[in-house]
Amino acid sequence: MASWSELKSSCRSLFFSAEYDSGPIKEHGRVQWWRLQRVSLSPEEAGLCGCWQFIAVWRQREYLRRGKVIKSEEEYSFYATSLLAQDHSAQGLLEFIRGHWAASENGSHYRRDKSLGEDASLVRCPRAAHCLAILRNLVLGLFELQKDQGKADASYVPGWRRRMKTTEAIQLITKGV
């Protein structure tokens, strides 16, 4: 009888013949492989208005310490897109997907954590955590609006928050910017 890892690797080769394989990419203390397979179809076949492709992405990560693998992971992700197959190569689609996650992690999450200390929050109740996330989004949105209008007296959120008086904050929320 075959082991689980042997079954997984044989299934991957049988059922996931990649249209594009990134090869090993070494970054951030890990080695990653990305494989993409896509299926072109009409929106009627997909059952989704405007959907022209389904995309499957297989990722494998090996975390390294002193040049040795300490942990290995693999995952599958599935996407639907309105992009036409003839307009974008498989490599281009994979770059879109990787770019989206990089923008989310570096743009939103990093900023929310560094500016507002989101990761340090000890709130575990899902409703309370959701409310705090809404408030953090409100703070970032108000800061960006004030910054765009030249009314923010700081170039980053923590400095702006420290200088904001309670009455000014209430005015921003109730009357708008």
Stockholm file with secondary structure:
# STOCKHOLM 1.0

chainA/1-177         MASWSELKSSCRSLFFSAEYDSGPIKEHGRVQWWRLQRVSLSPEEAGLCGCWQFIAVWRQREYLRRGKVIKSEEEYSFYATSLLAQDHSAQGLLEFIRGHWAASENGSHYRRDKSLGEDASLVRCPRAAHCLAILRNLVLGLFELQKDQGKADASYVPGWRRRMKTTEAIQLITKGV
#=GR chainA/1-177 SS CCCHHHHHHHHHHHHCCCSEECCCEEETTEEEEEEEEEEECCHHHHTSTTCCEEEEEEEEEEEEETTEEEEEEEEEEEEEECSCGGGSCHHHHHHHHHHHHHHIIIIIIHHHHHHHCGGGCCCCCHHHHHHHHHHHHHHHHHHHHHHHTTCCSSSSHHHHHHHCCHHHHHHHHHHCC
#=GC SS_cons         CCCHHHHHHHHHHHHCCCSEECCCEEETTEEEEEEEEEEECCHHHHTSTTCCEEEEEEEEEEEEETTEEEEEEEEEEEEEECSCGGGSCHHHHHHHHHHHHHHIIIIIIHHHHHHHCGGGCCCCCHHHHHHHHHHHHHHHHHHHHHHHTTCCSSSSHHHHHHHCCHHHHHHHHHHCC
//
